[in-house]
Amino acid sequence: MYHFSSVKDVTDLKALLKEAFELKASPFRYETLGRHRTMGLLFFNSSLRTRLSTQKAAANLGMNPIVFNINDEGWKIETEFGVVMNGDKAEHIKEAAGVIGRYCDIIGIRSFAGLKDRAYDYAETVLEWFRKYAGVPIVSMESATVHPMQAFADIITIEQYKKTARPKVVMTWAPHPRALPQAVPNSFAEWAVAAGYEVVITQPEGYELCEDFTKGAVIEYDQRKAFEGADFIYAKNWSSYREYGQVLHQDRSWTVDTEHMNWTNSAKFLHCLPVRRNMIVSDAVIDSPDSLVIEEAANRVVSAQTVLKQILQSL
């Protein structure tokens, strides 16, 4: 592995999962692998789990992590070419990527969707320019369309708790007070399908995800029918892909509560966090013994460390 931005960068998911559980059991086994190597963690957007887990993962491998908040601590970045830079953007992404690539051996990028221009967002402009001009491996720490490190941690968690070889995994849309990108659900869908699970996605009409990410999953608009027999429920909000970035409605009947979980096969509850309690999920569900959200977050260190180990071994 060199770059990491999708499950498509993984040649053997079963082998990667095996490696993840080995690192989970012995996180300091390769503590000198990244010695004298630097990882730059560049944040265009806010973060808690991604920032801390990736920094810890890099340190566990002996790397020197540098955390930099682009918008707060650096010059504003221009991402278009052929423009007259006479506005508030003082640095072009071509020079910024080239310079950071000279300082860092691996670069992690976190850059959300703007939710205004679907073509721009789905072209992954920021991530792709860094891949082109940095000259070093680029790791997606959530981009406009995907969040592979989160999805990998989700799959690690399911593998840790599943009771059958092919569990039924349901990803359900849930209401939220503002528009959110499709990155987390896009990644969860494609990783869960790649893992060989029975994957069902349920959402109200109008909230369908891009089909590039949902191939192999069953789409079910009846939430109760989708939940029947489920072993895992993954709740997440996302804005409309078709009417890009729009909140079509906030139907509170889709909030995952105890009644919803009673439709399942004693399912475990998953969410990437942060979560809006009593919008996405009720207190009773997220605080129940079947909630895996904290273990899921803990596995973010494992997913990041596994990916970074693979990249370091390719350098």
N, C-alpha and C positions, 0 to 999 in steps of 0.2 A: 504494500500500500504506500502511495506517495501523497496524493491529495485525498481529503475526506470530506465529501459533501453529500453523499447519498449511499443508500444500501448497494447501489450499483458499483461502488468502489470496493465492495467486499467480495472477494473471490470465493470464499467458503464460510458461510454464516455459522454453520455448526462448529467448525474449527475455531472461529472467532469467539463463539460463546464458551467453548471449552477453555480457551485461554483466559476469558473474562473471569470464570469461576476460579481458575488457578490464582489469578491476581487478587481476587476478592479474599481468598484464603491466606495469601502471602503477599501483601502489598509492597513489601520492601525487598522482594527477591531480586529485582533488577535496579536497585537504587544507585548503581554507578553507570547504568546504560547511557544516561543523558548527561554525564559529567562533561563540563566545559561547553555544553550546548545551551542556547537561550531560546525561550519561547516567548513571543510577543502576543499578548492578549489584547486585541483592539476592540473597544466597545463603542459603537455608534449609538447604542441604546442601553436602557437600564438592565440590570441583572442582579440576581442573588445567587441561585444555585449554580448557574453556568460559570460565573466569575470564581466563586469559591472552590467548586469541585474541580475545574480545569486547572486552577492554580495549584491545588493540592496534588492532583494527579501528576502534573509536571514535576513538582518537588519530590514526590515519591520515586520518580525515575532519575533523580539527581540533576534535573534541569534547573536553570535560573529563569523563573518566570517574571516578565515585565508586564504590568497591567497599565493600559493607557486608555483614558476616556477621550476619544477623538473630539467630540463636540464641545466638551467642557474644558479640556486642557490643551487642545491643539488648534491649528488653523482650520477653518471650515474648508471642506474638500469639494472641489469641482469634479464631477464625474463625466461630464460631456466633453466631446472634442470639437474643435472648430469654433469655440465660443470666445467672445471678448471678455476677459475676466476683469470687468470693471465694477463688480458688485461686492458682496460681502464674503465671497469665497476667495481666499488668498493662496491656496495651494491646490495643485492639480493632482488627481489620483495617480497619474503615471509617475510623477516624481516621488510622491509620498510612498507608494508601494515599492519603488526601487530603493529608496533610502532605508525603509524599514527592513527590507530583505537583506540589506548589508549588515544590519544590526542583529538580526534574529535568524535562527536556523529553521524554525517552524513558526508560522503565523496563524493565530486563531482570529476569526472575524465574526463579529455579531452585528448584523445590520438588518433591521426589520423592513417589512414592506411599508410603503407609503400609503397604500390602499387608494391611490388616486388614478394611477395609470397602470393598468394590468399588464400591458406589453412591457413596460419598463421594469416592473417588479418581477415578472416571470422570466425576463432575460437575465436576472441575477447580475445586474450591472456591477455592483460593488465587488462581489465575490469574484466575478470573472475577470475584472481588470486587475485585481490583486494576483490572481492565478497567472495572468499573462505577464505582469511587469515586476513581480516581487522576486522571481527566480528561486523560490524556496517552497516547500510544501505548505499548502493552505488548508486549514481545518475550519469547517463551518461550525460556529457556535450558535447558530440560528441565523438563517438568511431570510430573504423575502418569501421563499416558497417552502423551505424545509428546515427541520430541526433534527438532524440525524443523531446527534449525541444523546438527545432526550429519548428518541425512539429506541436506540440501542439499549439504553437503561431500562426502558419499559419492557423490552423483550427479555432482558436479563431477569427482571422481576417476575414476569410470567413464568419463565423457565424454572425459577426458584420455587414457585408456589403451585404450579400446575399439578393436577392429580391424574390427568389422562394425557396420552401422547399427543392428541390433537384437540386441545380445548376449543370451546366456542367462545370467541372474543368479540364483544360488541362495543363499537365506538358510537356513542350517542351525542348528538348536538344538545346543548343546554343553553338557556338564555343568559344574557350578559348585558349590562347597561350601556356598553359602547362597542364599536366595531373592532374586531380582532382579526388578525391575518389567518391564513389557512396553513401556515408552516407546520405547526404541531400535528394537526390531523392528517395533512398530506403525508408526512413522514411516518406517523404511526400506521397508517393504512398500508403503505408499501412495505414496511418492515414486518408487520404482522402477516401479510400475505407471503412474503419471502420466507418467514419462519415456518410456514406450512400449517398455520392455524385455520380453523373455520372462522372466517372474518365476516362480520355483518356490520354495516354502517347504517345508522338510522338518523334521519333528520326530516324536518318539515320540507315540503316542496319549496323550491327556490334556494335551498341551501346546499345543493349538490356540489361536491368538490370536483376539481379538474379530473377528468377520466384517466389522465396519464398516471395518476397516483392511486386510483382505486381499482385498477384491473385485478380481477381475481377475488374481489370482495362482493358480497351480496348487498344490494341496496334495498332497504326496507323502510317504507314511510310510516308504517304502524309501529310505534315505539313498543307497545306491549307485546306484539308478536315477535319483534326483534329480541326482546329480553328473555323470552321463554327458553329455558334450558341453558342460559348463558353461564359460563364459568368465570368470566371476567367482564366487568363493565368499566369502560374507559369513557369518562364524561369530559366533554370539551366544547367550548363555544368557538364558532368561526363566523365571519361575515360572508355574505354571498359572493360566490365566484362569478356567477352569470351576470348579476347586477353588481359589478365589482365594488367591494368594500362597503356595501350597503347593509344596514340592519333592517330586515324586512318586517320583523316583529319580535317581541320578547315574550313568547308564549310560556308562562310560568308552569303550565301543565307538564312541560318537558324537564323541569327540575327533578333531579334524581333524589327521591326520598325513600323512606322505608317501604311504602307501598310498591314502588317500582322495583326495589330489590327483592321483594317477595315474589315477583314474577319469575325470578331467575332460579338457577340450580345452586342456591347458596353461594352466589358469586362473590368474588373479591372485587373491591372497588379501587380504581386507579384514576389518578389525575396528575398532571405535570407540575402543578403549583406555579405561581400563586393561584388561589381559588377564591372566588366570591361565595362565601357561605350563604346558604339559603337563597341563592340565585342558581348557581351551578348544581349544588348538592346541599342537602339538609345537614344540620349539625349531627343528627342522629346517625346518619350514614357515614360521614367522614370521621366521626369519633368512635365508630363501632370497631370491634375486633377484626372485622373483615376489610377494614380500610388499610391499604398498603402504601399510602402516599408518602410516609416518612421513609420506609425502606426503599421505595422507588427513587426518592430524592438521594438517599445514601448511595444508591447504585450509579448515580451520575459520576462519582469519582471513579468507579470501576469501568464504566464505558469510556470515559475520557482517557484513563490510564492504558486501557487495552489498545485504543486507537493510536495513542502517542507511542507506545512501545512498538507497534507495527511500523510506524513511520520512521522512528529512530533506527530500526533494524534495516531499513531500506536506504539509509543515507550512506 
